[in-house]
Amino acid sequence: MFENNQPSVAVLLPCFNEEVTIGKVVRDFKAALPGATVYVYDNNSTDRTAEIAAAEGAIVRREPRQGKGNVIRAMFEDIDADVYVMADGDDTYPADAAPAMVAKVLDGYDMVIGDRLSSTYFQENKRPFHNFGNRLVRGSINGLFNAHVTDIMTGYRAFSFTFVKTYPVLSRGFEVETEMTIHSLNNNLRLYEMPIQYRDRPEGSVSKLDTVGDGIRVMSTIFRMIREYKPLPFFGGLGLIIGIVGIVLCGTVTFEFAKTGVVTHFPTLIGAVMLVIAGLLLIIAGIILDVMAKNDRKTFVLDTNKIAYNKRH
């Protein structure tokens, strides 16, 4: 598909009202990656973001569907390149780390993660609930997938062509980064974490994050993806808890019957039996969905192999 010997690199900058910083971000990435094409996707900005980006030499496109996830979906659909570098337009990520990230993708990694948390994030970020949220999300995902990813929610990443064309963007907002990480861990993709020097937004630049609202959406995304990607632990664990409660209640009724020869708590007995049945049904559902999830992973591997083959030929 790409016939030039020199790999093509696309820098992707989703933006919403970033006129204070976007000019510098475009200049920095053009200096760090001279051969790359910089794309700025304007997500209904009401300021001069698009105008400034175009003046600095970026290719500006507009995405009318509000939300970072929607913008990334459009970028991944529209743009073809050997390597993709994604960052924010708020000048919080250093462009000079991009060449090393590109090199890692060319070495064979599917996704390179710009790790903020191992360097300056907790010193630079002045929002304590964001720091708590990062730790909570990291612990939840690493525990579930038996992984050791340090920065789950970073917006600074590099991707291979195969990753971009096989990744289904389902989230609409800022939770998309969490979704990317879970997708990669679930499908056993090749990840590489590279510590970067994070810096907080410069004066005059306003964050679009809603600490509570975005936090709820991130946690709901984790919940949804656990249900979809790990159905046996999810439904099996829930069924086991419900089944144990039912068995305990059955035991109390049985113990009473053994002592008196009479069942006096029929509602308890009926409810207990229903709980045991519900628990068994949840466990069976978990087993069936787990088989389906494994088949989905097999299909994903076959699809990535086809895309990689077509790209080479």
C-alpha positions in Angstrom: 0.0 0.0 0.0 2.8 2.4 0.8 5.4 2.2 -1.9 8.0 4.7 -0.6 10.9 3.4 1.2 10.6 6.3 3.7 7.8 5.4 6.1 5.0 8.0 6.2 4.1 9.5 9.6 0.9 11.3 10.5 0.6 13.5 13.5 -3.0 13.6 14.8 -4.1 16.5 17.0 -7.8 16.5 18.1 -8.7 20.0 19.2 -11.5 21.9 20.8 -10.9 25.6 21.5 -7.1 25.5 21.7 -6.1 28.8 20.1 -3.7 29.6 22.9 -1.5 26.6 22.3 -2.2 25.0 18.9 0.2 27.1 16.9 3.1 26.1 19.1 2.1 22.5 19.1 2.0 22.3 15.3 5.4 24.1 15.1 6.9 21.7 17.6 5.8 18.6 15.9 6.9 19.9 12.5 10.3 20.5 14.0 10.5 17.1 15.7 9.2 15.2 12.7 10.1 17.2 9.6 8.8 14.6 7.2 5.5 14.1 8.9 2.1 15.4 8.0 0.3 17.2 10.8 -3.5 16.9 10.9 -5.6 19.1 13.2 -9.2 17.9 13.6 -11.3 20.8 14.8 -14.2 19.6 17.0 -16.7 22.5 16.8 -14.3 25.1 18.2 -15.7 28.6 18.7 -12.3 30.3 18.7 -9.4 30.6 16.1 -8.0 27.1 16.6 -8.6 26.0 12.9 -7.3 29.3 11.5 -4.1 29.3 13.5 -3.4 25.6 12.8 -3.8 26.2 9.0 -1.5 29.2 9.2 1.2 27.0 10.8 0.9 24.5 7.9 -1.3 21.8 9.4 -4.0 20.1 7.4 -7.2 21.1 9.1 -10.4 19.1 9.0 -13.6 19.4 11.0 -15.5 16.7 12.9 -19.1 17.8 13.8 -19.7 15.0 16.3 -18.7 16.4 19.7 -16.3 14.3 21.8 -12.7 13.2 21.6 -13.6 9.6 20.8 -15.7 10.8 17.8 -12.7 12.8 16.5 -10.3 9.9 16.9 -12.7 7.6 15.1 -12.8 10.0 12.1 -9.0 10.4 12.1 -8.5 6.7 12.0 -11.0 6.2 9.2 -9.7 9.1 7.1 -5.9 9.0 7.3 -3.5 6.4 5.9 0.1 6.3 7.2 2.8 3.8 8.3 3.0 5.4 11.7 0.5 7.6 13.6 1.4 9.9 16.5 -1.5 11.2 18.5 -1.3 14.1 21.0 -3.4 16.8 22.4 -3.4 20.4 21.2 -2.9 21.9 24.7 0.9 21.8 24.7 1.1 19.4 27.7 3.1 16.7 25.8 6.7 17.2 24.5 6.9 16.9 20.7 10.6 16.0 21.0 9.6 12.5 22.3 7.8 11.7 19.0 10.8 10.5 17.0 11.6 7.8 19.6 8.0 6.8 19.7 7.9 6.5 15.9 11.1 4.4 16.0 9.5 1.9 18.4 6.5 1.5 16.2 8.8 0.8 13.2 10.6 -1.8 15.4 7.3 -3.7 15.5 5.2 -2.4 18.4 1.5 -1.9 17.9 1.1 0.9 20.3 3.6 3.1 22.1 2.3 4.8 25.3 3.7 8.2 26.4 3.9 7.5 30.1 3.4 10.7 32.1 3.0 9.0 35.5 6.6 7.8 35.7 8.0 11.4 35.4 6.4 14.7 36.2 2.6 14.2 36.0 1.9 14.2 39.8 4.0 17.3 40.3 2.7 19.2 37.3 -1.0 18.2 37.5 -2.7 20.5 40.0 -6.0 18.5 40.1 -5.8 15.9 42.9 -9.0 14.0 41.9 -7.4 13.4 38.5 -4.3 11.9 40.2 -6.6 9.7 42.3 -8.6 8.7 39.2 -5.4 7.7 37.3 -4.3 5.5 40.2 -7.8 3.9 40.5 -8.1 3.2 36.8 -4.6 1.8 36.6 -5.0 -0.5 39.5 -8.4 -1.8 38.3 -7.2 -2.6 34.7 -3.8 -4.0 35.7 -5.4 -6.3 38.3 -8.0 -7.6 35.8 -5.7 -8.2 32.9 -2.6 -9.2 35.0 -0.7 -6.3 33.3 1.8 -3.7 34.4 0.8 -0.6 32.3 1.8 2.6 34.2 -0.2 5.2 32.4 -3.6 3.9 31.2 -5.2 7.3 30.3 -2.4 9.2 28.5 -3.4 11.0 25.3 0.2 10.8 23.9 0.5 7.6 21.8 2.0 6.2 18.6 0.3 3.5 16.6 1.0 1.1 13.7 -1.1 1.1 10.6 -2.6 -2.3 11.5 -3.6 -1.1 15.0 -5.4 2.0 13.6 -7.3 0.1 11.0 -8.4 -2.7 13.3 -9.3 -0.8 16.5 -13.0 -0.2 16.9 -13.6 3.2 18.4 -16.7 2.9 20.5 -16.3 5.6 23.1 -17.4 9.1 22.3 -15.4 11.2 24.8 -12.2 11.3 26.8 -12.7 7.7 28.0 -11.3 6.6 24.6 -7.8 6.3 25.9 -8.9 3.8 28.6 -10.7 1.9 25.9 -7.5 1.7 23.7 -5.5 0.3 26.6 -8.1 -2.3 27.5 -8.5 -3.3 23.8 -4.7 -3.8 23.5 -4.4 -5.8 26.6 -7.3 -8.0 25.8 -5.9 -8.8 22.3 -2.4 -9.3 23.5 -1.0 -6.5 21.3 2.6 -5.4 21.5 2.8 -2.4 23.9 5.7 -0.2 24.8 5.7 2.4 27.5 8.0 5.4 27.1 8.3 7.9 30.0 7.7 11.5 28.8 8.0 14.9 30.6 4.5 16.0 31.1 3.8 19.7 31.7 0.5 21.3 32.9 -1.4 23.6 30.6 0.1 27.0 30.1 -1.6 30.1 31.6 -4.7 31.0 29.5 -5.4 27.5 28.3 -8.5 26.0 29.9 -9.0 22.3 30.4 -12.1 20.7 28.9 -12.1 17.8 31.4 -15.0 17.3 33.8 -13.5 15.6 36.7 -16.7 14.0 38.0 -18.5 13.5 34.7 -15.4 12.1 32.8 -14.5 10.0 35.8 -17.9 8.4 35.8 -17.7 7.8 32.0 -14.2 6.2 32.4 -15.4 3.9 35.1 -18.5 2.9 33.1 -16.3 2.2 30.2 -14.1 -0.1 32.3 -17.3 -1.8 33.6 -18.6 -2.3 30.1 -15.4 -3.6 28.7 -14.9 -6.0 31.6 -18.3 -7.4 30.9 -17.5 -7.8 27.2 -13.9 -8.9 27.4 -13.9 -10.9 30.6 -17.4 -12.4 30.8 -16.6 -15.5 32.7 -15.1 -13.7 35.7 -17.8 -11.1 35.5 -20.9 -13.2 35.2 -19.3 -16.3 36.9 -18.3 -14.3 39.9 -21.7 -12.6 40.2 -23.4 -16.0 39.8 -21.2 -17.6 42.4 -22.0 -14.9 44.9 -25.8 -15.1 44.3 -25.6 -18.9 44.3 -23.8 -19.0 47.6 -26.4 -16.7 49.2 -29.1 -19.0 47.9 -27.3 -22.1 49.3 -26.9 -20.5 52.7 -30.6 -19.6 52.8 -31.5 -23.2 51.7 -29.2 -24.5 54.5 -31.1 -22.5 57.2 -34.4 -23.8 56.0 -33.0 -27.4 55.8 -31.6 -27.1 59.3 -34.9 -25.9 60.6 -36.7 -28.8 58.9 -34.2 -31.3 60.4 -34.9 -30.0 63.9 -38.7 -29.6 63.7 -39.8 -31.8 60.7 -41.7 -28.7 59.4 -40.9 -26.1 56.9 -42.3 -22.8 58.3 -40.5 -20.4 56.0 -41.8 -21.3 52.5 -41.1 -17.8 51.1 -37.4 -18.1 52.2 -37.2 -21.6 50.7 -38.7 -20.4 47.3 -36.4 -17.3 47.2 -33.4 -19.4 48.1 -34.0 -21.9 45.3 -34.6 -19.0 42.8 -31.2 -17.5 43.9 -29.4 -20.8 43.3 -31.0 -21.2 39.9 -30.2 -17.5 39.0 -26.6 -18.1 40.1 -26.3 -21.2 37.9 -27.8 -19.4 34.9 -25.3 -16.5 35.3 -22.4 -19.0 35.5 -23.6 -20.8 32.3 -24.0 -17.4 30.6 -20.5 -16.5 31.6 -19.1 -19.7 30.1 -21.0 -19.2 26.8 -20.0 -15.5 26.5 -16.4 -16.5 27.3 -16.3 -18.9 24.4 -17.8 -16.1 22.1 -15.1 -13.6 23.4 -12.4 -16.1 22.6 -13.8 -16.5 19.1 -13.9 -12.7 18.7 -10.2 -12.6 19.6 -9.4 -15.3 17.0 -11.3 -13.3 14.4 -9.4 -10.1 15.4 -6.0 -11.9 14.9 -7.1 -13.1 11.5 -8.2 -9.6 10.5 -5.0 -8.1 11.6 -3.0 -10.7 9.7 -5.0 -9.9 6.5 -4.4 -6.2 6.9 -0.7 -6.6 7.6 -0.4 -8.9 4.5 -2.3 -6.5 2.3 -0.1 -3.6 3.5 3.1 -5.4 2.6 1.7 -6.3 -0.9 
